Amino acid sequence: MSYRARVLCIDDEPGVVELISLILKPQNIQVDGVNSGREGLDVMRKDPPDAVLLDIMMPEMDGWEVYKQMRADDKLKDI
């Protein structure tokens, strides 16, 4: 199946990732989910998605830090 877009959902609550997937898949949007900011940055650097849905309040690395690192990375700053 060919999707029209790919979204990376970064949230420490697995239920949120599942909910986002249930909402977006019928719109032909692929949803990949990870449960930490560090993992999200690793995934984005290997294969940048079209968009990111980012939880702000997460342990270890919060969403603001992920956002700052995305903006500072030339490969990720336009996501």
C-alpha positions in Angstrom: 0.0 0.0 0.0 1.3 3.4 -0.9 0.6 6.1 1.6 0.3 9.8 0.7 2.2 10.9 3.8 4.2 9.5 6.8 3.8 10.9 10.3 6.0 10.1 13.2 4.1 10.2 16.6 6.5 10.7 19.6 4.6 10.0 22.8 5.4 8.1 26.0 1.8 6.8 26.2 1.3 3.9 23.7 -2.5 4.5 23.7 -2.0 7.9 22.2 0.1 6.5 19.3 -2.6 3.9 18.7 -5.4 6.6 18.7 -3.5 8.8 16.3 -3.0 5.8 14.0 -6.7 4.9 14.1 -7.5 8.5 13.1 -5.0 8.9 10.4 -4.7 5.5 8.7 -8.2 5.8 7.1 -6.9 9.1 5.5 -4.1 7.0 3.9 -1.5 8.4 6.2 1.2 6.1 7.6 1.8 6.5 11.3 5.0 5.4 12.9 5.2 5.6 16.7 8.0 5.8 19.2 7.9 6.3 22.9 10.8 8.6 23.7 12.4 11.8 22.4 15.8 10.2 21.8 14.3 7.4 19.8 12.2 9.9 17.8 15.3 11.9 16.8 17.1 8.6 15.8 14.2 7.6 13.6 13.9 11.1 12.0 17.6 11.2 11.3 17.5 7.8 9.5 14.3 8.5 7.6 12.7 11.9 8.0 8.9 11.8 8.1 6.6 14.3 6.4 5.3 15.5 9.8 5.8 14.9 13.6 3.3 14.8 16.3 5.2 15.5 19.5 4.3 15.1 23.2 5.7 17.9 25.2 5.8 16.2 28.6 7.9 13.1 28.4 10.6 11.7 30.8 14.3 11.9 29.9 14.0 14.2 27.0 10.9 16.4 26.8 9.2 17.5 23.6 10.7 21.0 23.8 14.2 19.6 23.7 13.3 17.3 20.8 11.9 20.4 19.0 15.1 22.4 19.7 17.3 19.6 18.3 15.1 19.3 15.2 15.4 23.1 14.5 19.2 22.9 15.0 19.5 20.0 12.5 19.6 21.0 8.8 18.1 17.6 7.8 15.2 18.0 10.2 14.5 21.8 10.6 11.9 21.9 7.9 9.7 19.1 9.2 
